[in-house]
Amino acid sequence: MLIMDMVHNNPGEAPTQSKFLDPAFLKENGYNSKVFFLFEAAQFGVDWKSFDPEIFPDSSKEALWIKAKSEIILRKYKEAKSEGLKVYCMLDMLVLPNALVNKYKNEICNKAGKIDISRPFTQKCFRSLMNQMFDRFPQLDGLVIRTGETYLQDAPFYQGNSPVQNGMHDHNILIDILRDEVCVKRHKDIIYRTWDMGQLHALTKYYLAVTDSVAPHPNLYFSIKHTMVDFWRGAITNPNLDYNSFNQYWLDEAGQLGVPFNPCIGIGQHKQIVEVQCQREYEGKSAHPNYIAKGVIDGFEELKTEGLPRPYCLNQVKNNPLLSGIWTWSRGGGWGGPYIKNEFWSELNAYVVAHWAKDPSKTEKEIFASFASHKGLPKKEIENFHKLCLLSETAVMKGQYSTLGNTYVNWVRDDNITGLIYQKSYLDKIIESEKIEAYIIEKQEAVAIWKEIERLAATLHFKDKALNHFVGVTCRYGRIKYELLASAWTIISRGYEAEKKGVSFDRTKMNKALAAYDIAWVEWQDLAKNNADCPSLYKVTSTFFNVEVGLKSSVDTYRN
């Protein structure tokens, strides 16, 4: 299998510093391929002179930018190649130079001003781009194609948009060009990401409609996130769910219970690569333990629904001949923080998933023990460490999402914690079913689990004292974070229930929750102040379209 890794930088921010950028480290840790992120893509290192020498005139600021970028990209590709890794770059499609689009706008763009792959001249441009990239960077073993989002924060002289302007068939036009230019003519790989936030990625009827229209090729892969939507957690309680209706899925399941294993994995006729995010942007970004490797390999508990007709983990598809690779995002995804000072928790997830890909006959527990030993943990303490990590899986589910369903999964994302504004419609249903107290109890259960995690961390003795300290600090970080979330949830849900029903607050309970919230917030700040290795904290104030949506405003509403 292809065993790939990518460090996903926050667009517009300074590049992430990571050991996973070191090709030697990747090779030592079981990887055979490296994916360079968007702004290290070969498309930003070509000058278009063979197509039209007027696009980037010599000595222009654009030409000088491309020349410098080209030299950096070339150096990095050579470094990866020297370690024996396959070299891939991920690039957004459709992205072209501003000067090219402006000069040939009528031939390239549709009436809405969008780059249109159905136009013959646009297709000619992209065939030329393929030739230019592989001629300039012969180290490339292939391209990873992203079509669902377009990031231009670090590409000042370019513009772009999704290729799907005239319907799903636009995917086929683009895939056919890529297949012909890269797979057939050059015997290089195309890894076509299905991520489009809803159709090609998640619904089998769209996936098969597009991919069945493309002839298989040994160098053509489709890359799919292991989750049906984004990298969230969740449950599925309806084994007869119509996976061909995204609206039904979203309304009946995703909005309430979360995200099943992607039903497009293992179907069709093309080779597939499964994507796994190791520093989960919705779940702390490795600022605290969040062990997802076992859930990905063996199945998260909430997905193990009796009678489920589809696979819910990697181990259930490992013998499927279509499974041809695993792609870890060791670092990154999302936006902003929390920012970490140590990659330990991300590295744990990446190590276990990558080593499973290398030898799927090994159990998660075997691979986990290997990692712990590699990190200098005494053998007698590995069981406690494993228990700690498995508890984090449950603690995150109960503390941030819910095993009861019916919560807004993105109320905590990146380093932002939002308040009532997004949860209101969900709380309406919880109040209607008279389950406010059940949800509050669940959040308190999560805190109790985090206290056990913190206790277990104190029993560990990694050989590296700095690592040992970091593990302790981040387990405490997790406990404080989820105490804050639990108390905030209590304040907001009880406050909103009283408001909605037109009754008085239970002031004793509300005062107790407010005191717990304030204590947690001060303790969290002290943790960061007193420990240099502490990850950055979350924000409780934030705006969306100039509207305050942060947690603090909701808490203070009921405080006041």
C-alpha positions in Angstrom: 0.0 0.0 0.0 0.9 3.6 -0.4 1.5 4.9 3.1 1.4 8.7 2.8 1.8 11.6 5.2 1.1 15.3 4.8 1.5 18.3 7.1 -1.5 20.6 6.5 -0.5 24.2 7.2 -3.0 26.8 8.3 -3.6 28.9 5.1 -2.3 32.4 5.6 -0.2 31.6 8.7 3.5 30.7 9.1 4.2 27.1 8.0 4.0 24.5 10.7 7.2 23.3 12.2 7.1 19.5 12.4 9.3 16.4 12.5 6.9 15.0 9.9 8.4 17.4 7.4 11.7 15.5 7.6 11.7 12.8 4.9 14.2 10.7 7.0 11.7 10.7 9.9 8.9 9.6 7.6 11.0 6.7 6.2 12.0 5.6 9.7 8.4 5.5 10.7 7.0 3.3 8.0 6.0 5.8 5.4 6.8 5.3 1.7 5.3 8.5 0.3 5.2 12.2 1.2 2.5 14.7 0.1 3.5 18.3 -0.1 0.8 20.7 0.9 -1.0 23.1 -1.4 1.5 26.0 -1.4 4.4 23.7 -2.1 2.6 22.4 -5.2 4.4 22.3 -8.5 1.8 24.5 -10.1 3.3 27.5 -8.3 6.8 26.7 -9.7 6.1 26.9 -13.4 6.5 30.1 -15.5 4.0 29.3 -18.4 6.6 30.5 -20.9 6.0 27.4 -23.1 2.3 28.3 -23.3 2.5 32.1 -23.4 5.6 34.1 -22.6 3.6 37.2 -21.7 1.9 35.6 -18.7 4.9 36.2 -16.4 7.3 38.7 -18.0 11.0 38.4 -17.1 12.0 40.5 -14.1 8.4 41.1 -13.1 7.6 40.6 -9.4 5.5 37.7 -10.4 8.3 36.0 -12.3 10.7 36.6 -9.5 8.2 35.1 -7.0 7.8 32.0 -9.1 11.6 31.6 -9.6 12.1 31.7 -5.8 9.2 29.4 -5.2 10.4 27.0 -7.8 13.8 26.7 -6.2 12.3 26.0 -2.8 10.0 23.4 -4.2 12.7 21.7 -6.2 15.0 21.4 -3.1 12.2 19.9 -1.0 11.2 17.4 -3.6 14.8 16.3 -4.0 15.2 15.9 -0.2 12.2 13.6 -0.1 13.3 11.6 -3.2 16.8 11.1 -1.7 15.2 9.2 1.2 13.5 6.9 -1.2 10.0 8.3 -0.7 7.5 8.8 -3.4 6.8 12.5 -4.0 3.3 13.9 -4.4 2.0 17.4 -4.3 -1.6 18.4 -3.5 -3.0 21.1 -5.7 -6.3 22.8 -5.9 -8.2 22.5 -9.1 -9.1 24.7 -10.9 -6.3 27.3 -10.2 -4.6 29.4 -12.9 -2.5 32.6 -13.0 -4.4 35.8 -12.8 -2.7 37.1 -15.9 -3.6 34.0 -17.9 -7.3 34.2 -16.9 -7.5 37.9 -17.5 -5.9 37.6 -21.0 -8.1 34.7 -22.1 -11.2 35.3 -19.9 -13.7 34.7 -22.7 -12.1 31.4 -23.6 -11.5 30.2 -20.0 -14.5 31.4 -17.9 -18.2 31.0 -18.0 -20.7 33.8 -17.9 -20.4 34.0 -14.1 -16.7 34.6 -14.4 -15.7 31.1 -13.1 -13.0 29.0 -14.6 -14.9 26.4 -16.6 -13.3 23.0 -17.3 -15.9 22.2 -20.0 -14.4 24.9 -22.3 -11.8 23.6 -24.8 -9.3 26.4 -24.2 -9.5 25.8 -20.4 -8.7 22.1 -21.1 -5.8 23.1 -23.2 -4.5 25.2 -20.3 -4.6 22.3 -17.9 -3.0 19.9 -20.3 -0.2 22.4 -20.6 0.0 22.8 -16.8 0.5 19.0 -16.5 3.4 19.1 -19.0 5.1 22.1 -17.4 4.9 20.6 -13.8 6.4 17.3 -14.7 9.0 18.8 -17.0 10.1 21.2 -14.3 9.9 18.7 -11.4 10.8 15.2 -12.6 11.0 14.1 -9.0 7.2 14.1 -8.9 5.6 10.6 -8.7 2.2 12.0 -9.0 -0.4 14.6 -8.1 -3.0 14.8 -5.4 -6.0 16.7 -6.8 -8.3 18.7 -4.5 -11.6 20.1 -5.9 -13.9 20.8 -3.0 -12.2 23.9 -1.6 -9.8 26.5 -3.0 -7.2 28.2 -0.8 -5.4 31.2 -2.3 -4.1 32.8 0.9 -0.4 32.1 0.0 -0.8 32.3 -3.8 -0.9 36.0 -4.5 -0.9 35.8 -8.3 -3.5 33.2 -8.9 -7.3 32.7 -8.8 -9.4 29.6 -8.9 -12.7 27.8 -8.2 -14.3 24.4 -8.1 -14.4 22.5 -11.4 -18.0 21.6 -10.8 -19.8 24.4 -12.6 -22.1 22.5 -14.9 -22.9 19.4 -12.8 -21.0 16.3 -11.6 -19.9 15.5 -15.2 -17.3 18.3 -14.9 -15.4 15.9 -12.5 -15.3 13.4 -15.4 -13.9 16.0 -17.8 -11.1 16.9 -15.4 -10.4 13.2 -14.4 -10.1 12.2 -18.1 -7.6 15.0 -18.7 -5.5 14.1 -15.7 -5.7 10.3 -16.4 -4.6 10.9 -20.0 -1.8 13.4 -19.3 -0.4 11.9 -16.1 -1.3 8.2 -15.9 -1.3 7.2 -19.6 1.3 9.5 -21.1 3.8 9.7 -18.1 3.0 6.5 -16.1 2.7 8.8 -13.0 0.0 8.7 -10.3 -3.2 10.7 -10.0 -4.8 10.7 -6.6 -8.2 12.3 -7.0 -9.7 13.5 -3.7 -13.4 13.1 -3.5 -13.8 15.7 -0.8 -16.6 18.1 -1.8 -18.5 18.4 1.4 -21.6 16.4 0.4 -21.9 14.5 -2.8 -19.0 12.8 -4.5 -17.3 12.2 -1.2 -20.3 11.0 0.9 -23.0 9.6 -1.3 -22.6 6.3 -3.1 -24.8 7.2 -6.1 -22.6 10.2 -6.9 -19.4 8.4 -6.2 -20.3 5.5 -8.5 -21.8 7.8 -11.2 -18.5 9.7 -11.5 -16.0 6.9 -11.0 -17.8 4.2 -13.1 -17.6 6.6 -16.0 -13.8 6.5 -15.8 -11.8 3.6 -17.1 -9.5 2.1 -14.3 -5.8 2.6 -14.6 -3.1 1.2 -12.3 -1.9 4.8 -11.6 -5.3 6.3 -10.9 -6.6 6.4 -7.3 -9.5 8.0 -5.5 -8.8 9.4 -2.0 -11.6 9.4 0.6 -11.8 10.5 4.2 -12.7 7.6 6.5 -15.6 9.7 7.8 -18.8 10.3 5.8 -18.5 14.0 6.3 -15.6 15.8 8.0 -13.3 14.4 10.7 -16.0 14.4 13.4 -17.2 11.7 15.8 -20.7 10.4 16.0 -23.1 7.5 15.9 -25.6 5.9 13.6 -28.7 4.2 14.8 -30.5 3.5 11.6 -29.0 0.6 9.7 -31.5 1.0 6.9 -30.6 4.6 6.3 -30.8 5.6 2.6 -27.2 6.7 2.0 -28.2 8.0 -1.4 -30.1 10.9 0.1 -27.7 13.3 1.7 -30.5 15.6 2.9 -32.1 12.7 4.8 -28.7 11.7 6.1 -27.9 15.2 7.2 -31.3 15.9 8.9 -31.9 12.5 10.4 -28.4 11.5 11.4 -25.5 13.9 10.9 -27.1 16.8 12.6 -28.1 14.7 15.6 -25.7 11.8 16.0 -22.6 12.5 14.0 -20.7 10.8 11.3 -20.6 7.2 10.1 -17.7 5.4 8.4 -17.7 6.6 4.8 -19.9 4.3 2.7 -17.9 5.0 -0.5 -14.9 3.1 0.9 -14.6 -0.3 -0.8 -17.1 0.2 -3.6 -16.7 0.7 -7.3 -13.8 -0.4 -9.5 -10.9 2.0 -8.7 -8.0 1.9 -6.3 -8.7 3.9 -3.1 -6.7 5.7 -0.5 -8.2 6.4 2.9 -7.5 9.7 4.7 -7.1 9.9 8.5 -6.6 13.2 10.4 -4.3 12.7 13.4 -4.5 16.2 14.9 -8.3 16.5 14.8 -9.3 20.1 14.3 -12.7 19.6 16.0 -11.3 17.8 19.0 -8.4 19.7 20.5 -5.7 19.5 17.8 -3.6 17.4 20.1 -3.6 20.0 22.9 -4.8 17.0 25.0 -5.0 13.3 24.5 -7.6 12.4 21.8 -6.7 8.8 20.7 -8.6 8.1 17.4 -6.3 5.4 16.0 -8.2 2.5 17.6 -11.6 3.9 16.5 -10.4 4.2 12.9 -8.9 0.7 12.9 -11.4 -1.2 15.0 -14.4 1.1 15.0 -15.6 3.8 17.4 -18.1 2.4 19.9 -20.9 4.5 18.7 -20.6 3.1 15.2 -20.9 -0.6 16.2 -24.6 -0.7 15.6 -26.0 -4.3 15.4 -27.0 -5.2 11.9 -25.2 -2.3 10.2 -24.9 -3.4 6.6 -21.8 -1.4 5.9 -18.2 -1.5 7.2 -17.5 0.9 10.1 -13.6 0.6 10.4 -10.4 -0.1 8.5 -10.1 -3.7 9.7 -13.4 -4.5 8.0 -12.1 -3.3 4.6 -8.4 -4.4 4.9 -9.0 -7.4 2.6 -10.8 -5.4 0.0 -8.6 -5.3 -3.2 -9.6 -1.7 -3.8 -7.8 -0.5 -0.6 -4.5 0.6 -1.9 -3.2 3.2 0.6 -3.5 5.1 3.8 -2.9 8.8 4.0 -2.3 10.4 7.5 -2.6 14.1 8.0 0.0 14.0 10.8 -0.4 17.7 11.5 -3.0 20.3 10.7 -6.4 20.8 9.3 -8.8 23.6 10.1 -7.8 27.1 11.1 -6.0 28.8 13.9 -5.1 27.0 17.2 -4.8 25.5 19.7 -1.0 25.6 18.9 1.0 22.8 20.4 4.6 22.7 21.7 5.0 18.9 21.3 3.7 16.6 18.6 3.3 13.6 20.9 -0.4 13.0 20.7 -0.5 13.6 16.9 2.5 11.3 16.5 0.8 8.5 18.5 -2.2 8.5 16.2 0.0 8.7 13.0 2.3 6.0 14.2 -0.5 3.5 15.0 -2.4 4.1 11.7 0.8 4.1 9.5 2.1 0.9 11.1 -1.2 -0.8 10.7 -1.1 0.1 7.0 2.3 -1.4 6.8 1.1 -4.7 8.4 -2.7 -4.9 8.8 -2.3 -8.3 10.5 -1.0 -6.5 13.6 -3.5 -5.5 16.2 -3.9 -1.9 17.3 -2.7 -2.9 20.8 0.5 -4.4 19.5 1.3 -1.3 17.5 0.4 0.9 20.4 2.8 -1.0 22.7 5.6 -0.6 20.2 5.1 3.1 20.1 5.1 3.4 23.9 8.3 1.3 24.2 9.9 3.5 21.4 9.1 6.5 23.5 10.8 5.1 26.6 7.8 4.1 28.7 8.5 1.2 31.0 6.8 -2.0 29.9 4.8 -2.3 33.1 3.2 1.1 32.5 2.1 0.5 28.9 -1.3 -0.9 30.1 -2.1 2.2 32.1 -1.0 4.4 29.1 -3.3 2.5 26.8 -6.1 2.8 29.2 -5.6 6.5 29.4 -5.7 6.8 25.6 -8.8 4.7 25.3 -10.5 6.8 28.0 -9.8 9.9 26.0 -11.8 8.5 23.1 -14.9 8.2 25.4 -14.2 11.5 27.2 -14.2 13.5 24.0 -17.3 11.9 22.7 -19.3 12.5 25.9 -17.8 15.9 26.7 -17.9 17.6 23.3 -20.4 15.6 21.2 -23.0 13.3 22.9 -23.8 9.7 23.0 -27.4 10.9 23.2 -27.3 12.7 19.9 -29.0 15.9 19.0 -26.1 18.4 19.5 -24.4 20.8 17.2 -21.1 19.0 16.5 -19.2 22.2 15.7 -19.9 24.2 18.8 -16.2 23.6 19.6 -13.9 23.9 16.6 -10.2 24.8 16.2 -9.6 27.1 19.2 -13.1 28.6 19.3 -15.9 27.6 21.7 -19.3 29.0 20.7 -22.4 29.6 22.8 -26.1 29.4 22.5 -26.5 30.8 19.0 -25.7 27.5 17.3 -27.1 25.1 19.9 -30.5 26.8 20.3 -32.4 24.6 17.8 -30.8 21.5 19.2 -31.7 22.5 22.8 -35.3 23.1 21.7 -35.5 19.4 20.9 -33.7 18.4 24.1 -36.1 20.5 26.1 -39.1 19.1 24.2 -38.0 15.6 25.1 -37.3 16.6 28.7 -33.7 15.4 28.6 -31.8 18.5 29.7 -30.6 16.8 32.9 -29.5 13.7 31.0 -27.2 15.8 28.8 -25.8 17.6 31.9 -25.1 14.3 33.6 -23.3 13.1 30.5 -21.0 16.2 30.5 -20.3 15.5 34.2 -19.4 11.9 33.3 -16.9 13.2 30.8 -15.3 15.3 33.5 -15.0 12.3 35.8 -13.3 10.4 32.9 -10.9 13.3 32.5 -10.0 13.2 36.2 -9.2 9.5 35.8 -7.0 10.3 32.8 -5.2 12.9 34.8 -4.7 10.4 37.6 -3.3 7.8 35.2 -0.9 10.3 33.7 0.7 10.7 37.1 1.5 7.0 37.1 3.6 7.2 33.9 7.4 7.6 33.7 8.6 8.3 30.2 12.4 8.2 29.9 12.4 11.8 28.6 11.4 14.0 31.5 10.3 16.8 29.2 7.9 14.4 27.5 6.7 13.1 30.9 5.9 16.7 31.9 4.1 17.4 28.7 1.9 14.4 29.0 0.9 15.5 32.5 0.3 19.1 31.5 -1.9 18.1 28.5 -4.0 15.6 30.5 -4.6 18.4 33.0 -5.4 20.7 30.1 -8.0 18.3 28.9 -9.6 18.0 32.3 -9.8 21.7 32.7 -11.2 22.2 29.2 -14.0 19.7 29.7 -14.8 21.1 33.2 -15.2 24.5 31.5 -17.4 22.9 28.7 -19.5 21.0 31.2 -20.2 24.0 33.4 -20.9 26.2 30.4 -23.3 23.5 29.0 -25.1 23.4 32.4 -25.4 27.2 32.6 -26.6 27.6 29.0 -29.0 24.6 28.8 -30.6 25.3 32.2 -30.7 29.0 31.5 -32.3 28.6 28.1 -34.8 26.0 29.4 -36.0 28.4 32.1 -36.2 31.2 29.6 -38.1 29.2 27.1 -40.5 27.8 29.7 -40.9 31.2 31.4 -40.0 30.0 34.8 -37.4 31.1 37.4 -33.9 29.8 37.4 -32.7 27.4 40.0 -30.3 29.9 41.4 -28.5 27.4 43.6 -27.6 25.2 40.6 -26.8 28.1 38.4 -24.5 29.7 40.9 -22.7 26.4 41.4 -22.2 26.0 37.7 -21.1 29.7 37.3 -18.5 29.2 40.1 -17.2 26.0 38.4 -16.9 27.9 35.1 -15.0 30.7 36.6 -12.6 28.4 38.6 -11.9 26.4 35.4 -11.2 29.5 33.4 -8.7 30.8 35.9 -7.1 27.4 36.4 -6.7 27.1 32.6 -5.0 30.4 32.4 -2.7 29.6 35.3 -1.8 26.3 33.6 -0.6 28.1 30.5 1.2 30.8 32.5 3.1 28.4 34.6 4.1 25.7 32.0 6.1 26.6 29.0 5.0 23.4 27.2 1.3 24.1 27.6 -0.6 24.4 24.3 -2.4 27.7 23.6 -5.8 28.1 25.1 -9.2 28.3 23.5 -11.1 31.5 22.8 -14.4 32.1 24.5 -15.1 35.3 22.5 -15.5 35.3 18.7 -17.6 36.9 16.0 -19.2 35.6 12.9 -20.3 38.3 10.4 -19.9 40.9 13.2 -22.2 38.9 15.6 -20.7 37.7 18.9 -21.0 34.0 18.9 -18.5 33.0 21.6 -19.2 31.1 24.8 -18.6 34.0 27.2 -21.4 36.1 25.9 -23.9 33.2 26.4 -22.6 32.4 29.9 -22.7 36.1 30.8 -26.2 36.5 29.6 -27.4 34.0 32.2 -24.9 35.3 34.8 -26.4 38.8 34.4 
